[in-house]
């Protein structure tokens, strides 16, 4: 019983670190695409652009990464244009 408790205490930080690393730092193209898609849904277009950019670096032929990067770039620029236009009217 004592050995099991010691083993659990020693392994718990490694298990927790592994789960945090996987959720915070994407490691595959699919993970980058998923995180970028979530950022797009949240309206974080600059973050989405950076994530799609990393996905393109991992696979330069990925149509999903290339298209997502283009859309994220366009969305991030369109919000800048709108804010400039609104600021100019005031």
C-alpha positions, 0 to 999 in steps of 0.5 A: 500500500505504501509503495502504491502511494509513493508511486502515485505521488511520483507519477502524478506530476508527470501525468499532469504535465503531459496532459497540460502540454498536449492541451496547451502546445499543439503537436500535430497539424490537426491540433493546430487546425483545431486550435485555430478553428476555436480561435476563429469561433472566438473572434481571435483572428490574430491568434488564429492566423498565427496558429494557421501559419504554424500549421502551414509550416508543418504541412505547406500543402494543407488546403485547410491550413492555407485557406484558414490562414487566408480567412483569418488574415482577411478577418483580422484586417477587416476588423482593423478597417472597420475600426479605422472607418468608425474612428474617422467618422467621430 
